[in-house]
Amino acid sequence: MAANVKIVLNSPGIRQLLRSDEVEADLKRRADAVAQAAGDGHAADSAKGANRARASVVTETFEAIRSESENHTLTAALDAGRG
């Protein structure tokens, strides 16, 4: 039988890791790949929040908005951001 294991997280350390330049760069790389797979009119951006880095892909043109609405272009492009 397994012994009881207690895990204590180092919250400041985790926050530091989640806000690191390396994590932000990886998220930006993945968002860029999704934006490229989605096609023209899509753009990627990244930023650091209070607790973690984040990245997003947005539509910038009417054509991209229409394509997202009718064809779910961003959802279809998500696999490009894996790995």
N, CA, C and O of each residue as an XYZ file, in Angstrom:
332
protein
N       0.837     -1.166      0.000
C       0.000      0.000      0.000
C       0.894      1.246      0.000
O       1.928      1.277      0.668
N       0.491      2.254     -0.745
C       1.271      3.484     -0.848
C       1.150      4.311      0.428
O       0.094      4.371      1.058
N       2.245      4.936      0.782
C       2.242      5.813      1.948
C       1.569      7.129      1.571
O       1.524      7.505      0.400
N       1.054      7.811      2.567
C       0.466      9.132      2.312
C       1.566     10.093      1.894
O       2.594     10.206      2.560
N       1.344     10.769      0.809
C       2.317     11.721      0.284
C       1.695     13.096      0.318
O       0.560     13.289     -0.121
N       2.438     14.048      0.838
C       1.960     15.426      0.886
C       2.860     16.272     -0.014
O       4.081     16.292      0.142
N       2.244     16.951     -0.933
C       2.983     17.815     -1.852
C       2.690     19.259     -1.475
O       1.532     19.667     -1.379
N       3.742     20.019     -1.264
C       3.606     21.431     -0.932
C       4.193     22.230     -2.089
O       5.381     22.131     -2.395
N       3.339     23.019     -2.722
C       3.783     23.816     -3.866
C       4.446     25.105     -3.404
O       4.039     25.720     -2.418
N       5.459     25.488     -4.131
C       6.148     26.744     -3.881
C       5.493     27.794     -4.790
O       5.924     27.991     -5.926
N       4.458     28.460     -4.285
C       3.668     29.385     -5.110
C       4.493     30.486     -5.759
O       4.321     30.741     -6.951
N       5.387     31.154     -5.020
C       6.196     32.186     -5.690
C       7.069     31.600     -6.804
O       7.278     32.249     -7.828
N       7.574     30.395     -6.615
C       8.396     29.760     -7.641
C       7.586     29.404     -8.877
O       8.049     29.583    -10.004
N       6.385     28.902     -8.664
C       5.510     28.569     -9.789
C       5.129     29.836    -10.539
O       5.130     29.849    -11.770
N       4.806     30.892     -9.822
C       4.456     32.165    -10.462
C       5.637     32.675    -11.280
O       5.459     33.158    -12.398
N       6.845     32.569    -10.723
C       8.038     33.012    -11.439
C       8.218     32.209    -12.725
O       8.553     32.772    -13.767
N       7.997     30.899    -12.655
C       8.104     30.059    -13.842
C       7.052     30.430    -14.878
O       7.378     30.581    -16.055
N       5.806     30.580    -14.468
C       4.718     30.888    -15.400
C       4.859     32.268    -16.033
O       4.299     32.517    -17.100
N       5.602     33.169    -15.387
C       5.806     34.513    -15.929
C       7.164     34.657    -16.625
O       7.518     35.755    -17.053
N       7.916     33.580    -16.742
C       9.265     33.667    -17.297
C       9.239     34.021    -18.790
O       8.250     33.802    -19.490
N      10.359     34.571    -19.239
C      10.505     34.920    -20.656
C      10.420     33.680    -21.535
O       9.897     33.741    -22.648
N      10.933     32.552    -21.040
C      10.916     31.317    -21.816
C       9.493     30.812    -22.037
O       9.160     30.365    -23.134
N       8.657     30.877    -21.012
C       7.264     30.443    -21.154
C       6.532     31.385    -22.104
O       5.778     30.931    -22.966
N       6.744     32.686    -21.958
C       6.092     33.637    -22.853
C       6.532     33.408    -24.303
O       5.709     33.473    -25.217
N       7.822     33.140    -24.517
C       8.318     32.901    -25.873
C       7.695     31.636    -26.465
O       7.354     31.611    -27.648
N       7.545     30.592    -25.656
C       6.928     29.359    -26.151
C       5.464     29.585    -26.514
O       4.996     29.112    -27.550
N       4.745     30.308    -25.663
C       3.337     30.608    -25.957
C       3.214     31.451    -27.222
O       2.317     31.222    -28.032
N       4.105     32.422    -27.397
C       4.081     33.280    -28.589
C       4.375     32.455    -29.840
O       3.740     32.655    -30.875
N       5.333     31.529    -29.752
C       5.665     30.668    -30.888
C       4.451     29.836    -31.293
O       4.159     29.691    -32.480
N       3.756     29.298    -30.315
C       2.574     28.490    -30.588
C       1.451     29.344    -31.178
O       0.776     28.917    -32.115
N       1.249     30.540    -30.641
C       0.210     31.427    -31.162
C       0.539     31.857    -32.585
O      -0.357     31.948    -33.424
N       1.811     32.121    -32.871
C       2.224     32.471    -34.236
C       1.917     31.334    -35.198
O       1.469     31.574    -36.319
N       2.154     30.094    -34.771
C       1.878     28.935    -35.624
C       0.382     28.814    -35.913
O      -0.010     28.502    -37.037
N      -0.447     29.059    -34.909
C      -1.902     29.006    -35.105
C      -2.341     30.117    -36.049
O      -3.143     29.881    -36.953
N      -1.823     31.330    -35.847
C      -2.188     32.460    -36.710
C      -1.788     32.191    -38.156
O      -2.539     32.507    -39.078
N      -0.610     31.611    -38.356
C      -0.159     31.307    -39.711
C      -1.042     30.230    -40.339
O      -1.393     30.325    -41.515
N      -1.401     29.211    -39.565
C      -2.258     28.137    -40.080
C      -3.658     28.648    -40.392
O      -4.311     28.143    -41.305
N      -4.127     29.649    -39.640
C      -5.464     30.203    -39.855
C      -5.508     31.052    -41.123
O      -6.567     31.208    -41.730
N      -4.368     31.597    -41.523
C      -4.307     32.349    -42.779
C      -4.263     33.851    -42.589
O      -4.150     34.361    -41.475
N      -4.356     34.549    -43.726
C      -4.288     36.012    -43.712
C      -5.391     36.594    -42.844
O      -6.495     36.056    -42.763
N      -5.064     37.715    -42.193
C      -6.043     38.404    -41.372
C      -6.049     37.967    -39.921
O      -6.877     38.434    -39.139
N      -5.139     37.078    -39.548
C      -5.024     36.635    -38.165
C      -3.674     37.077    -37.612
O      -2.677     37.079    -38.334
N      -3.638     37.447    -36.349
C      -2.405     37.903    -35.722
C      -2.291     37.331    -34.320
O      -3.292     37.096    -33.645
N      -1.048     37.111    -33.893
C      -0.776     36.586    -32.561
C      -0.165     37.680    -31.700
O       0.522     38.571    -32.197
N      -0.427     37.597    -30.403
C       0.122     38.542    -29.449
C       0.385     37.804    -28.147
O      -0.256     36.791    -27.867
N       1.318     38.299    -27.354
C       1.577     37.709    -26.044
C       1.839     38.826    -25.041
O       2.236     39.932    -25.407
N       1.610     38.513    -23.771
C       1.820     39.485    -22.695
C       1.975     38.724    -21.385
O       1.649     37.541    -21.289
N       2.477     39.429    -20.384
C       2.578     38.853    -19.048
C       1.534     39.499    -18.152
O       1.412     40.722    -18.086
N       0.787     38.651    -17.467
C      -0.178     39.128    -16.495
C       0.435     39.093    -15.106
O       1.641     38.893    -14.957
N      -0.389     39.286    -14.098
C       0.093     39.292    -12.726
C       0.595     37.918    -12.301
O       1.527     37.819    -11.503
N      -0.018     36.850    -12.832
C       0.328     35.506    -12.398
C       0.958     34.632    -13.463
O       1.618     33.647    -13.132
N       0.774     34.963    -14.736
C       1.293     34.094    -15.791
C       1.365     34.839    -17.118
O       0.740     35.881    -17.311
N       2.152     34.264    -18.025
C       2.217     34.775    -19.393
C       1.031     34.201    -20.160
O       0.493     33.152    -19.804
N       0.638     34.895    -21.206
C      -0.479     34.418    -22.018
C      -0.258     34.847    -23.467
O       0.495     35.778    -23.753
N      -0.929     34.149    -24.359
C      -0.859     34.485    -25.781
C      -2.245     34.311    -26.371
O      -3.052     33.527    -25.873
N      -2.512     35.050    -27.436
C      -3.814     34.950    -28.092
C      -3.641     35.149    -29.588
O      -2.661     35.728    -30.057
N      -4.631     34.646    -30.320
C      -4.700     34.852    -31.769
C      -6.031     35.534    -32.038
O      -7.072     35.085    -31.558
N      -6.001     36.610    -32.798
C      -7.207     37.378    -33.067
C      -7.378     37.583    -34.562
O      -6.431     37.462    -35.339
N      -8.617     37.897    -34.950
C      -8.905     38.249    -36.336
C      -8.705     39.750    -36.489
O      -9.089     40.527    -35.615
N      -8.098     40.157    -37.612
C      -7.818     41.570    -37.839
C      -8.561     42.151    -39.037
O      -8.599     43.370    -39.204
N      -9.141     41.315    -39.856
C      -9.828     41.811    -41.043
C     -11.253     41.268    -41.082
O     -11.578     40.279    -40.426
N     -12.091     41.936    -41.863
C     -13.467     41.486    -42.013
C     -13.518     40.085    -42.618
O     -14.342     39.259    -42.225
N     -12.631     39.827    -43.576
C     -12.607     38.512    -44.217
C     -12.268     37.412    -43.206
O     -12.849     36.328    -43.246
N     -11.325     37.698    -42.300
C     -10.953     36.716    -41.279
C     -12.093     36.512    -40.284
O     -12.334     35.392    -39.834
N     -12.789     37.586    -39.944
C     -13.941     37.474    -39.042
C     -15.019     36.611    -39.682
O     -15.601     35.745    -39.028
N     -15.282     36.851    -40.958
C     -16.295     36.063    -41.666
C     -15.871     34.595    -41.747
O     -16.688     33.699    -41.533
N     -14.601     34.352    -42.052
C     -14.108     32.976    -42.140
C     -14.231     32.267    -40.793
O     -14.598     31.093    -40.743
N     -13.933     32.957    -39.725
C     -14.082     32.372    -38.387
C     -15.546     32.064    -38.098
O     -15.872     31.013    -37.546
N     -16.412     32.976    -38.472
C     -17.841     32.798    -38.218
C     -18.425     31.628    -39.008
O     -19.203     30.835    -38.476
N     -18.047     31.529    -40.265
C     -18.634     30.516    -41.133
C     -17.894     29.177    -41.107
O     -18.513     28.122    -41.243
N     -16.562     29.219    -40.930
C     -15.754     28.011    -41.078
C     -15.000     27.591    -39.812
O     -14.328     26.560    -39.807
N     -15.107     28.375    -38.749
C     -14.383     28.098    -37.495
C     -12.888     27.937    -37.773
O     -12.269     26.953    -37.368
N     -12.333     28.904    -38.457
C     -10.952     28.860    -38.912
C      -9.961     28.708    -37.766
O      -9.030     27.909    -37.864
N     -10.143     29.454    -36.689
C      -9.204     29.375    -35.573
C      -9.275     28.023    -34.880
O      -8.245     27.469    -34.495
N     -10.459     27.496    -34.721
C     -10.599     26.182    -34.109
C      -9.898     25.127    -34.960
O      -9.234     24.239    -34.426
N     -10.041     25.221    -36.262
C      -9.401     24.267    -37.168
C      -7.882     24.397    -37.132
O      -7.173     23.422    -37.381
N      -7.374     25.594    -36.825
C      -5.928     25.847    -36.834
C      -5.266     25.528    -35.501
O      -4.041     25.609    -35.404
N      -6.014     25.176    -34.485
C      -5.440     24.953    -33.149
C      -4.345     23.894    -33.122
O      -3.374     24.035    -32.379
N      -4.484     22.848    -33.911
C      -3.470     21.781    -33.892
C      -2.081     22.291    -34.277
O      -1.081     21.681    -33.900
N      -2.000     23.384    -35.012
C      -0.706     23.931    -35.405
C       0.080     24.418    -34.183
O       1.307     24.503    -34.232
N      -0.614     24.735    -33.094
C       0.033     25.221    -31.897
C       0.488     24.130    -30.939
O       1.092     24.422    -29.907
N       0.208     22.895    -31.269
C       0.622     21.783    -30.395
C       2.049     21.361    -30.758
O       2.390     21.136    -31.919
N       2.845     21.268    -29.726
C       4.206     20.748    -29.946
C       5.212     21.677    -30.430
O       6.364     21.290    -30.630
